[in-house]
């Protein structure tokens, strides 16, 4: 189980790197700014638990940005760990099912706190907003699932051969 957990953390880190790369490429292509939503979620959750984030002005803003990014990394690594542990426990799905499901799980981990804290309402998102969320999470899911399951039973031959 520990081996699966470590494999999943590594898989989640790889997937998170890909998610960030796809997101940053979209930002560069479309000329759009980064989202402040992760920091806003951290801010609301911190306040709701009676532990507001300290600081004032730009110092506090930068702190929230950093905490929001760290929360995203934690969610990505945690999702990878969960998927690898489930796979190790016998939940074996083909890549074309497991990858998108892994991406959907990570997307839920990101979007449900935004909706729950009322930082954003996905029901009001445009098609571009959804695409900006779905595409990076799909890339995350495919990479994370591949790394989490590579070399295990029923993994593609290319994984078992080390290629």
ZALUM-307459 format. One record per residue: y negated, z negated, x negated of N, C-alpha, C in turn; residue in three letters. Coordinates in steps of 0.2 Angstrom, whole numbers, plus 5000, padded with zeros to 4 digits. Layout:
<recs>
Y/Z/X/Y/Z/X/Y/Z/X/Ala
...
</recs>
This chain:
<recs>
5006/5000/4996/5000/5000/5000/4994/5000/4996/Unk
4994/4996/4990/4988/4996/4986/4987/5003/4983/Unk
4992/5006/4981/4991/5013/4978/4988/5018/4983/Unk
4990/5017/4990/4987/5021/4995/4980/5019/4996/Unk
4978/5013/4996/4971/5011/4997/4967/5013/4991/Unk
4969/5013/4985/4965/5016/4979/4964/5023/4980/Unk
4970/5027/4981/4970/5034/4982/4964/5036/4988/Unk
4964/5032/4993/4960/5033/4999/4952/5032/4997/Unk
4951/5026/4993/4944/5025/4990/4942/5031/4986/Unk
4946/5033/4982/4945/5039/4978/4944/5045/4982/Unk
4948/5046/4987/4947/5052/4991/4941/5052/4995/Unk
4939/5046/4998/4933/5045/5001/4927/5046/4997/Unk
4927/5044/4991/4921/5045/4986/4921/5053/4985/Unk
4926/5056/4984/4926/5063/4983/4923/5067/4989/Unk
4926/5065/4995/4923/5068/5001/4916/5066/5002/Unk
4913/5060/5000/4906/5058/5001/4902/5063/4997/Unk
4904/5064/4991/4901/5068/4986/4900/5075/4989/Unk
4905/5078/4992/4905/5085/4995/4900/5084/5001/Unk
4901/5079/5005/4896/5079/5011/4889/5079/5009/Unk
4887/5075/5003/4881/5075/5001/4878/5081/4998/Unk
4883/5085/4995/4881/5091/4992/4880/5096/4997/Unk
4884/5096/5003/4883/5101/5008/4876/5099/5012/Unk
4875/5093/5013/4869/5091/5016/4863/5093/5012/Unk
4863/5091/5005/4857/5093/5001/4856/5101/5001/Unk
4862/5105/5001/4861/5112/5001/4858/5114/5007/Unk
4859/5111/5013/4856/5113/5019/4849/5111/5019/Unk
4847/5105/5016/4840/5103/5015/4836/5108/5011/Unk
4839/5110/5006/4836/5115/5001/4835/5122/5005/Unk
4840/5124/5008/4840/5131/5011/4835/5131/5017/Unk
4835/5126/5021/4831/5126/5027/4824/5122/5026/Unk
4823/5119/5020/4817/5116/5018/4816/5110/5023/Unk
4821/5106/5025/4820/5101/5029/4821/5094/5025/Unk
4818/5089/5027/4817/5083/5024/4824/5079/5025/Unk
4825/5073/5022/4830/5069/5022/4830/5065/5029/Unk
4835/5062/5031/4835/5058/5037/4833/5051/5035/Unk
4829/5048/5039/4828/5041/5038/4832/5036/5042/Unk
4837/5040/5046/4841/5036/5051/4845/5031/5048/Unk
4849/5032/5042/4853/5027/5039/4849/5021/5037/Unk
4843/5021/5034/4839/5016/5033/4837/5012/5039/Unk
4835/5016/5045/4833/5012/5051/4839/5008/5054/Unk
4845/5011/5053/4851/5008/5056/4852/5001/5052/Unk
4851/5001/5045/4852/4995/5041/4847/4990/5043/Unk
4841/4993/5044/4835/4988/5046/4837/4985/5052/Unk
4839/4989/5057/4840/4985/5064/4846/4981/5064/Unk
4851/4982/5060/4857/4978/5059/4855/4972/5056/Unk
4851/4972/5050/4849/4967/5047/4845/4962/5051/Unk
4840/4965/5055/4836/4961/5059/4840/4957/5065/Unk
4845/4961/5067/4849/4958/5073/4854/4953/5070/Unk
4855/4953/5064/4860/4947/5061/4855/4942/5058/Unk
4849/4942/5059/4845/4937/5056/4843/4937/5049/Unk
4845/4943/5046/4844/4943/5039/4839/4950/5037/Unk
4833/4949/5039/4829/4955/5038/4828/4957/5031/Unk
4828/4964/5029/4827/4966/5023/4820/4964/5020/Unk
4820/4961/5014/4814/4958/5011/4809/4964/5008/Unk
4803/4962/5007/4798/4967/5004/4793/4970/5009/Unk
4788/4973/5006/4783/4976/5011/4782/4983/5008/Unk
4779/4987/5013/4776/4993/5011/4782/4998/5008/Unk
4780/5002/5003/4785/5006/5000/4791/5003/4997/Unk
4790/4997/4994/4795/4993/4991/4801/4992/4996/Unk
4799/4990/5002/4804/4989/5008/4807/4995/5010/Unk
4803/5001/5011/4805/5007/5013/4810/5010/5008/Unk
4809/5009/5001/4814/5012/4996/4820/5008/4997/Unk
4819/5001/4998/4825/4997/4998/4830/4999/5004/Unk
4826/5000/5010/4830/5002/5016/4834/5009/5014/Unk
4830/5014/5011/4833/5020/5009/4839/5019/5005/Unk
4839/5015/5000/4844/5014/4996/4850/5010/4999/Unk
4849/5005/5004/4854/5002/5007/4857/5007/5012/Unk
4853/5011/5015/4856/5016/5020/4861/5021/5016/Unk
4859/5023/5010/4863/5027/5006/4870/5024/5004/Unk
4869/5017/5002/4875/5013/5000/4880/5012/5006/Unk
4877/5011/5012/4881/5011/5018/4885/5017/5020/Unk
4882/5023/5018/4885/5029/5019/4891/5030/5014/Unk
4890/5028/5008/4895/5028/5003/4901/5023/5005/Unk
4899/5017/5008/4904/5013/5010/4908/5016/5016/Unk
4905/5019/5020/4908/5022/5026/4913/5027/5024/Unk
4910/5031/5019/4915/5037/5017/4921/5034/5013/Unk
4920/5030/5009/4925/5027/5005/4930/5023/5010/Unk
4927/5019/5014/4931/5016/5019/4936/5020/5024/Unk
4933/5026/5026/4936/5031/5030/4942/5034/5026/Unk
4941/5035/5019/4946/5038/5015/4951/5033/5014/Unk
4950/5027/5013/4955/5022/5012/4959/5021/5019/Unk
4956/5021/5024/4960/5020/5031/4964/5026/5032/Unk
4962/5032/5030/4966/5038/5031/4972/5038/5026/Unk
4971/5036/5020/4977/5036/5015/4982/5031/5017/Unk
4979/5025/5019/4984/5020/5021/4988/5022/5027/Unk
4985/5025/5032/4989/5028/5038/4994/5033/5036/Unk
4992/5037/5031/4996/5043/5029/5002/5039/5025/Unk
5001/5034/5021/5006/5031/5018/5011/5027/5022/Unk
5008/5025/5028/5012/5022/5033/5016/5027/5037/Unk
5015/5033/5036/5020/5038/5040/5016/5043/5044/Unk
5009/5042/5045/5006/5047/5050/5004/5053/5046/Unk
5009/5058/5047/5008/5064/5043/5006/5070/5047/Unk
5000/5072/5046/4997/5078/5050/4996/5084/5045/Unk
4997/5090/5048/4995/5096/5044/4988/5095/5042/Unk
4986/5098/5036/4979/5098/5034/4974/5101/5039/Unk
4976/5106/5043/4971/5108/5048/4970/5104/5054/Unk
4974/5099/5054/4973/5094/5059/4970/5087/5056/Unk
4973/5085/5051/4971/5079/5047/4964/5080/5044/Unk
4962/5085/5041/4955/5086/5039/4950/5086/5044/Unk
4950/5089/5049/4945/5089/5054/4945/5082/5057/Unk
4951/5079/5058/4951/5072/5061/4948/5067/5057/Unk
4949/5068/5050/4946/5063/5045/4938/5064/5045/Unk
4936/5070/5046/4929/5072/5047/4926/5069/5053/Unk
4929/5069/5058/4927/5066/5065/4927/5059/5064/Unk
4932/5056/5061/4931/5048/5060/4925/5046/5056/Unk
4924/5050/5051/4918/5048/5047/4912/5049/5051/Unk
4912/5055/5055/4906/5056/5059/4904/5051/5064/Unk
4910/5048/5067/4909/5043/5071/4907/5036/5068/Unk
4909/5035/5062/4907/5029/5058/4899/5030/5057/Unk
4897/5036/5056/4889/5037/5055/4885/5037/5061/Unk
4888/5040/5066/4884/5042/5072/4884/5036/5077/Unk
4890/5032/5078/4890/5027/5083/4885/5021/5081/Unk
4884/5019/5075/4879/5014/5074/4872/5017/5075/Unk
4871/5023/5074/4864/5026/5076/4863/5025/5083/Unk
4868/5027/5087/4867/5027/5094/4867/5019/5097/Unk
4871/5015/5094/4872/5008/5096/4865/5004/5095/Unk
4862/5006/5089/4856/5003/5088/4850/5006/5091/Unk
4851/5012/5094/4846/5016/5097/4841/5019/5092/Unk
4844/5020/5086/4840/5024/5081/4839/5031/5083/Unk
4845/5034/5086/4845/5041/5088/4850/5041/5094/Unk
4849/5046/5098/4853/5047/5104/4856/5054/5103/Unk
4863/5054/5101/4866/5061/5100/4866/5065/5106/Unk
4865/5063/5112/4865/5067/5118/4858/5071/5118/Unk
4853/5069/5114/4847/5073/5114/4847/5078/5108/Unk
4852/5078/5104/4852/5083/5098/4852/5090/5100/Unk
4849/5094/5096/4849/5101/5097/4855/5104/5094/Unk
4857/5110/5094/4862/5114/5091/4862/5113/5084/Unk
4856/5114/5081/4854/5113/5074/4856/5106/5071/Unk
4854/5101/5075/4855/5094/5074/4863/5093/5073/Unk
4866/5096/5078/4874/5095/5078/4877/5098/5072/Unk
4874/5104/5071/4877/5108/5065/4876/5104/5058/Unk
4870/5101/5058/4868/5098/5052/4872/5091/5051/Unk
4876/5089/5056/4880/5083/5056/4887/5085/5056/Unk
4889/5091/5059/4896/5093/5059/4899/5096/5053/Unk
4895/5101/5050/4897/5104/5045/4898/5100/5039/Unk
4894/5096/5037/4895/5091/5031/4901/5086/5032/Unk
4902/5084/5038/4907/5080/5040/4914/5083/5040/Unk
4914/5090/5042/4920/5094/5041/4922/5095/5034/Unk
4917/5096/5030/4918/5097/5023/4921/5090/5020/Unk
4918/5085/5022/4920/5078/5020/4928/5077/5022/Unk
4929/5079/5028/4936/5078/5030/4941/5082/5027/Unk
4940/5088/5026/4944/5092/5022/4946/5090/5015/Unk
4941/5088/5012/4941/5086/5005/4945/5079/5004/Unk
4942/5075/5009/4945/5068/5009/4953/5068/5011/Unk
4954/5072/5016/4961/5072/5018/4966/5075/5012/Unk
4963/5080/5009/4967/5084/5004/4968/5079/4998/Unk
4963/5075/4996/4964/5071/4990/4968/5065/4992/Unk
4967/5062/4998/4971/5056/5001/4979/5058/5001/Unk
4980/5064/5003/4987/5066/5004/4991/5070/4999/Unk
4987/5072/4994/4990/5077/4989/4995/5073/4985/Unk
5000/5076/4984/5006/5073/4980/5010/5068/4984/Unk
5009/5068/4990/5014/5064/4994/5018/5068/4998/Unk
5023/5065/5002/5028/5069/5006/5024/5074/5010/Unk
5027/5080/5011/5025/5086/5015/5018/5088/5013/Unk
5015/5086/5007/5009/5089/5004/5010/5096/5002/Unk
5005/5100/5002/5006/5107/5000/5009/5107/4993/Unk
5013/5112/4991/5016/5113/4985/5011/5113/4979/Unk
5005/5116/4980/5000/5116/4975/4998/5109/4973/Unk
4998/5104/4977/4997/5097/4975/5002/5094/4971/Unk
5009/5095/4973/5014/5092/4970/5015/5095/4963/Unk
5013/5101/4962/5014/5104/4955/5008/5102/4951/Unk
5003/5099/4953/4997/5097/4949/4992/5102/4948/Unk
4993/5108/4951/4988/5114/4951/4982/5112/4955/Unk
</recs>
